[in-house]
């Protein structure tokens, strides 16, 4: 039993070592191996073509040799047949031993030439007839009647002519067989070429997949890092060492980015909370000074207090945006449920009612019937609307309309928030959704924004599985379009 187990262990070690030898260790090895595998069918096709050409050459040589030998033998037999007829007629007219010996030798030579020739013509009836005629002509010395001799010689000549016809038929049959062989060989070559070309194409596609698979995985990892995903694809256990090394570096980079993201989130959270308490005291002090609770202020002092209040309000807005952005970063997964879009829109309009009233802007809503109730995350959807409405009020032309439209198109919910005003330049469109990026246009409220509103819109849309973009529409100067995938309650 111990010996048997030891044998199994040795076999397992041998299999493991063989598997390691067969593993692809480098990108160069993968490319060269794939190239070699793809060339195997082509080399097979070349070898088969050479083999078929050799067979065809042998067949042509054999057939040519047969045709030459057959034609030569037939000419010799016809010549000897004429000699036999001439000698027999001479012997009949003037019998003597010399003519008899010469005629007997010619008959013997004719029979010797005819035997192997008839073996090549296996289905020839003329050969049997010639053999019978030769037996009859062998008794020519005893023939005394010229009519009998003429009859035997005529039958002999007829048999020679029949043999010539059989030779022609055999030659034609051989030519036909050779043509059929060449056609079959050509057809076989065509099918082999098609089959091996297809196999080669399949191997090329398979090799290309082997090469592109690790590259595509690197692209997926990079895309996951770019999308700030917490989980990356499973690490590769095998593959070209260069690409495995790059993949390893990407995992280290992702880990480092996550660490920095945690540090940034913690910094934003602590800084925002630590600033709110002194800011509240500072804001309350400015309010007391503005209301002259601690004494009457002159004109210059009032200007300073107003400046302090404006700066305090801006700092308070910045902190609120930072807290909102920090809360968004901490939200890992959205909570999908059925929400009333009209109700959320009304709540956002109420929240921004003072700003809308000050800018004299009106709001026109157009909610499709199939979008009154949708499945989404209520808080994320509210943040999208709130920030877009706030942006439209801040950057839109006063005393104009703000448009809010929601409908379905191509399997998506499409939310458009548009306003009149200055158009967004192509340069600003490239990075306007990045954090802390502000456009060059001045806000209507004269407040310098934090540059987080549109970034929050983009992140909320991404968490909901959608995206935000700037589109051109005829009814407004600026239109932000959010596309969210359709979902059911399940």
Secondary structure, DSSP 4 states (H G I P E B T S, - for coil): -HHHHHHHHHHHHHHHHHHHHHS---HHHHHHHHHHHHHHHHHHHHHHHHHHHHHHHHHHHHHHHHHHHHHHHHHHHHHHHHHHHHHHHHHHHS--HHHHHHHHHHHHHHHHHHHHHHHHSTT-HHHHHHHHHHHHHTTGGG---HHHHHHHHHHHHHHHHHHHHHHHHHHHHHHHHHHHHHHHHHHHHHHHHHHHHHHHHHHHHHHHHHHHHHHHHHHHHHHHHHTT-S--PPPPSSS-HHHHHHHHHHHHHHHHHHHHHHHHHHHHHHHHHHHHHHHHHHHHHHHHHHTTSSS---HHHHHHHHHHHHHHHHHHHHHHHHHHHHHHHH--S---EEEEHHHHHHHHHHHTHHHHHHHT-EEEEEE-GGGSEEEE-HHHHHHHHHHHHHHHHHHBPTT-EEEEEEEEETTEEEEEEEE-BPPPPHHHHHHTTSTT---SSPPTT-----S-HHHHHHHHHHHTT-EEEEE--SS-SEEEEEEEE-----
